[in-house]
Amino acid sequence: MPYFVYQIAEDKQLEMLEKHEKYREARTRVRELRAEQPEGSGELIRLIHAGTQMEAERLLLTPREVPVEGDD
């Protein structure tokens, strides 16, 4: 499964920037892109591992459940 690099705007608009087959390449590129961002930028650079671009976008847009502390 490939690794997708996305830019997420403040209004939750997704833009796929790149696709990589190897994790290390993707991780390095994400770090480079984050370093290039202007300080105070509201945009996020995210790395996601998914089978397809549509699956990656669905995963990025699905809100995570907040874990309940002490619920063991």
N, C-alpha and C positions, 0 to 999 in steps of 0.2 A: 504494500500500500504506500502511496506517495505521501509526502509532507507538503502541505500548502502554506504559503506565507500570505497573510491578509493584512490589509490596512483597514482599520475600522474608524470611521469618522464619528464625531460627537453625536450625530443624529442616527447612529447605528447603521449607516450605509457601509456595505462591504465592498472592497475592491481586492480581487485576487492579484497579487503582485508576481508571485513566482511559484513554481512547483519543483520539488526536488525528490529524488529517489532515496537519497542517503540522509540520515538524521544529522550527522555532523555538518554536512554542507548547509543544510537548512538552518541549523542552530547558529552557525557562524554568520550566515547572511542576515538572519533576524537581528543579531547583535550589531552588525554593521549598520543596518537600516535604523535601528533605535538610536545609535550614536550620531547618525546624520540628522535626526529630527531636531528642529529648533526647540529650545527650552520653553516649557509652558505649552507645548502643542497638546491639543486635546485629542489627537488621533493616537490610536493604539496600533502596534504592530504585533500580530499574533501568529503563532505557529500551531497548526492543527494536523493531526494524522488521520486520514480518512480514505475511504476507497474511491470516492469520486468528489468532484468539485461541489456538486449539489449536496452531498452528505456533509461535507466540511462546512458549508454555509448553514445548513440546518443545525449542526452542532454548535456553531458560533452564535446563532440567534436564539437558541433555546436557553431560557434562564435556568440557572442551577438552583437546586433546593438548598436552603440554608440549614446546615446541620444543627440539631438540637443538642446542646451541651448536657452531658450527664445522662444521655439516652443510650445506655449500654445494655 
